[in-house]
C-alpha cells in the first residue's frame, strides 16, 4: 500500500461522516481491517481516542445511517433500500 493511500485511509477513518463502507469500496478494507491498520499506524493514545470516537457512531456505519433516515422519514419508506450501498 502506498503512503498516500495509507494517509487517505487514516484521514477517512477519522472523518465523522465517512462510513466504513466507503473505505471498503475505495480501498478494499473492511471495518476490521481498518481497525487493525489504525492500531498499527497510530500511537496507542490516539488509537484509543479514535476507537472511543467511532464506537457506535451512526455516521460511520452506512446501514445504521440509512436505517435512521428510514425511521425519521417513514412516510417515504419506499424510496430507501437498506440492502443497497450506493
Residue pairs with C-beta under 8 A, 6 or more apart in sequence:
5 27
6 37
6 41
9 23
9 27
9 29
9 34
9 37
10 37
10 38
10 41
10 42
12 18
12 22
12 23
12 26
13 20
13 23
13 34
13 37
13 38
13 50
13 54
14 50
16 57
16 59
16 60
17 59
18 60
19 59
19 60
19 61
19 62
19 65
20 30
20 31
20 34
20 60
20 61
20 62
21 61
21 62
21 63
21 85
22 62
23 29
23 34
24 30
24 31
25 85
25 86
29 37
35 51
38 47
38 50
38 51
39 47
42 50
54 60
58 64
58 65
58 68
59 65
62 85
63 82
66 80
66 82
67 82
69 80
70 77
70 80
70 82
73 80
